[in-house]
C-alpha cells in the first residue's frame, strides 16, 4: 500500500520517510489550496519523495471562473516544469456534475504527470456518474471519503466505488484515515491511502495581542498546522507490518 501524506506546511516535513508520497498544499481551514511556489521549491530541493501538488486557487466551491481556470493552467505548467511528480485538481459544474471538458484540458496540460481528482468528487451530485466522468478525463486516481464526512461513514460507499472502478482508475480513501481504521482498507485491497497526520503546533510567541488575524474566533492567530511525526511513524509501521504482500 502506498501512503500519501497531505501536508499544509513544511513543519516536520523534512523528516518524513522518503517512501511516503506527499500531497503539498496550503490553507488547512479552506480544505487545501495551492502551495506557495517558494514552499514547493524548498520542499523539492530537500526531499526525494514523490510530491503531488494541489492546484486550487481559492476556497469555497469547485466551480471556477475563466480567470481562475487560467490561473490553474499557469500553476500546473509552473509546477510541472519545476519538478512536481503529480497534480491534484477537482472541478465541478454548477449542477454538481464533473466538469469533464476543463478537467480533461488540465490532465492533458499536466501530461505526462499523473493527475488525482480530489474530494470535490465527494461534493458531486452523483458519485457513480462522477466516477465514470473522471475516468473519461484521463485522471489516474480519485481521492474520496465515499461521499461522507469521514472514511468511517463512507466505507461501504468506498467499497462499491472500488468495485465500480474495475482497475480503470484508482480509488484512494482519504478523510479520517488513521492507525485504528486502516486495516479494513488493507483487507479490502485498496492500494493507496491518504492521511494528514496533522497536529497543532503551539506558537512560541510570548507576547499575545488581543487582536485576531483570522476570520473565525475558533482559529488561532498564533498556532498553526504541522505534521505529527510520531503518529505518522506509528501509522507507517502498522501498515508495513500488516499489508498484504
FENTA-V136759 format. One line per field, one symbol per residue. ss: DSSP state (A for helix, B for strand, O for the rest). phi: phi as a letter, one per 30 degrees, with the letter a starting at -180 (. if undefined). Layout:
BEGIN
ss: ???
phi: ???
END
This chain:
BEGIN
ss: OBBBBBBOOOOOAAAOOOOOBBBBOBOAAAOOBOOOAAAAAAAAAAOOOOBBBBOOOOOOOOOOOAAAAAAAAAAAAAAAAOOOOBBBBOOBOOOOOBOAAAAAAAAAAAOOOBBBBOAAAAAOOOAAAAAAAAAAAOOOBBBBOOOOOOOOOOAAAAAAAAAAAOOOOBBBBBOOOOOOOAAAAAAOOOOBBBBOOBBBBOOOOOOOOOOOOOOOOOOOOOOBBBBOAAAAAAAAAAAAAAOOO
phi: .dcccdbcaddiddcdeddcdcccbbhedcijbedddddddddddcbcddbccdcbdadidcccdddddddddddeeddddcjdcabbbabbdddiddddddddddddddedddbccddeedcddbddddedddeddjdcabdaciicdadddceddddddddddhidacccdajjdaddbdedddddjdcbbbbchcbdcddcdddbdddcccdbddcddbdbcbdddddddddddddddcddd
END
